[in-house]
Amino acid sequence: MSNIYESDMEMSLGNNVIVTQMTQAINWARKFSFFIYPFITACCGMEFMSVAGPRYDLDRFGAAFPRFSPRQADLLMVVGTISHKQAPILTRVYNQMAEPKWVVAYGVCTVSGGFYDNYATVMGIDTIIPVDVYIPGCPPRPEMVIDALIKLQDKVQAETLADHVKGPSQVTSAEGLSTGV
């Protein structure tokens, strides 16, 4: 019976009305409106700046203008090496962001500590904050950033409202991290 009603409704409305769930409509809007907060600490920042240029045009992915306040951002791009001294700062920035929020780890130093195998370097930011997308490379090509944004858009589109709340990071000081040594 419901199939007859649905087909009658589709015939009478045609292409004038889109019927969807509220979650899907919200996620569709969110995936094309990322507000990036760049947390740049090292040499990958130079390659990251080229992504914002006209050749790659991040505006078509809804991620054009960076925000310089974590309270206005929903996408944290962590670019470069993170030391144990910077970990509480990164945690504070993450905790200041409003929900829903996403994190992208840009570059091998951010993803896994890179070639720095010493007491001062965090061996991957996923030990501090949850990461949604990883971009490997030293430095990653701009095309990889675009690929990561597309993957993040797919992830955002598939989320439910319950997935949005990730909560604060549990790391509050450098003592809360293992040194990896």
N, C-alpha and C positions, 0 to 999 in steps of 0.2 A: 504494500500500500504506500509506503513512504517513497518508493522509487517512482511511482506514478506522480505523486505530489512534487517530488524534486524535479522531474522532467517537465511538468507543467510550469513550475516556477521558472526554470531555466528558459523555457520557450517564451514565457511572457516578459521576462526581464531582459533576455538577450545578453548583450555585452555591456549593458548599462550599469550593472551592479556586480560588485565582487563580493562573494560570500566567503568569509574565512573566520578563523578563530582569532580572538583578541591577542593571544600570545604570538601568533604568527605575524600579525600586523605590526605589533610593537617590535618584534625581532627584525622584521624587514626594514623598519625605519632605523633601528639601532645599527644594523650592519653597514649602513651607508652614511653614518654620522659619527665616526670616531673622533674623539678629542684627545690628541696625543700630548703626553707630557714626556719630553725627552730627558733622560737621565744619562748624560754623556760624560764619560770619565777618561777616555783614552783615544788611541789613534783611529779606531773604527768610526769615530765621530766625523772624520773627514769624508769617508765614503758615505756615511749616513746623510750628510748634507747634500750630496749629489742626487739623492732620491727626491728631494724637495724641488729640484730644478724642473724646467719645462719639458725636458726630454722624457721624464718618467711620469710626470703629472699625477701625483697622488690624489688630486682633487676628484678624479673620476671614481676613486674608491672611498670617498667621503673622509679622507684623512689629510686635508690640505694644511691647515694652519695649526701650528703647535700652541699649546696652552702653557703658560709659565706659572700656573698655580695648580697644585694637585687637586684642589677642591673643584676646579673647573674641568678636570680631565677624567676620562674613563679608560684610556689606553696608556699604559706605562711602557715606554720603549727604553729598556736598560741596555746601554751601549758601552762596551769596554770593560776593563778589569775592575773588579770590586774588591777592595781590601777589607779586612776585618774592622778597620777604623771607620770605613764608610757604611758598613752594614746597618748600624742603628739609624743612620740618616736615610738610607734606602727604605728601611722598615717604616720610619715615620712618614715618608712621602707616600708609601703604599697605603698606610692606615688613614691618611688624610683624604684619600680618594673616595668619592661617593660610589655606592653600589648601583648598578653592576659595574665591575671593573675587570680589565683584562691586562695581562702582562706578556710582553714579547722580549725574549732574550736574544740580543743581536751580537753575533760574533762568538768565536770559540772561547775567548777569555770569559765572557759572561756566562756561556753555557756550561763550561767545565773547568774554568780556571786557566785555560790556555797552556802555554808553555811555561808559565810561572808556577813552579812546584816548590813553594816556600811557605813559611809560617804566616806571612802577612796577607796572602791571597785567599779569598773565598773560592772554594772549588765548586763553582756553580751556584747561581743565585736561587735555584730551587731549594737550597738548604735554608734560605731566608724567607722567601715569599713564593707563593704558588705561581708557576709559569704556564701559560696557555699555549704558546707557540715558540719553538726554538728555531733560530736562523744560524746554522753553522757557517764557518768560513773565517779567513783571516786576510783581509776583511771580506765580508760577504758582498756579493755583487748587488747592485740595486734591483735587478730582476728577482733576486731571492726575497727581497723585502716585499715586492709586489705579490709574489707567490705566498708569502706568509700572511699578508693582508687578506688574500683570497681564502686561505685556509681558516683564518680567524672569522671572516664573514660567514663561511659555512658553519663554523662552530656556533656563532651567535645565532644564526637562523635556526639551528636545531635545539637551542636551549629551551628549558621550561622556566616558569617564574621561580620555581624552587631552586634552580641552579644558580640564580643570580647572586645570592648572598654567599660570599666566601668568608666573611669575617676578618678580623684583624690578624696580622701576623703575630706569632707567639714569640718571636725573637725581639727582645728589647735592648740588648746590649751585646757587645762583642764577646762577652764571656759565654753567651748562650750558643755560640757556634763551636763546632769542632775545628781544629786547625788542620786536619788532614795529614799531620806529620806523625 
